[in-house]
Amino acid sequence: MAVWKFALGSIAGVLVGTSPSLALPGQTVEEVQTWIQTNPLLPRGLEGSLRVSRSDIPGQRFTFTALKTLPTDSNLVVGGRYIRSERLEVLDYENGVTRDRLVSTLRSIYDLDIYRDYRDAEVVYDYVSPAGREMQDVYRGVLLKGDRFGYWIEITEREGIEPVIGHLAIVLAEDVETLETQLRNR
């Protein structure tokens, strides 16, 4: 349990200034694949994979995915040489998921410069919208645009229950407007 909490929630303070080289949206698929395999904070995955996941404890999961599309696109993209977005997803039934926890994970996996870009980013779209068939859940999210990247955070909430799933995506700054349109239209 302590290892899991360390890996997902508390490592920001330990790793400031010691994070590995970065792979970010806009870089080639090969660069990001290598970064995923060599980043000590990401779970081990298949070599060449753009998705890694860790679930050591029942009810807890961390997933990192690099995409050739926006994080809202479900279309399979066969071609494409560059990564357009990266997505961190946390599921935790025991400790819950908060925006601060997702941001801490962002800072841990990337570096202080990316965190500062996030911290200084302007809110583009802030929303709460129904989710699910019975509308029992709501998506609470925010889309921000920094100097370097866009950041989309969304947490699924159910009334009376601490949120247990959330994600944070980094997108190319040029894709923020398109992502905003997609979020407003869903």
Salt bridges, closest charged atoms under 4 A:
ASP56 OD2 - ARG54 NE 2.53
GLU89 OE2 - ARG61 NH2 3.23
GLU89 OE1 - ARG87 NH2 3.07
ASP92 OD2 - ARG101 NH1 2.89
ASP113 OD1 - ARG116 NH1 3.70
ASP120 OD1 - ARG119 NE 3.24
ASP137 OD1 - ARG158 NE 2.66
GLU154 OE2 - ARG186 NH2 2.05
GLU157 OE1 - ARG140 NE 3.05
GLU174 OE2 - ARG84 NH2 3.32
ASP175 OD1 - ARG84 NH2 2.69
GLU180 OE2 - ARG184 NE 2.92
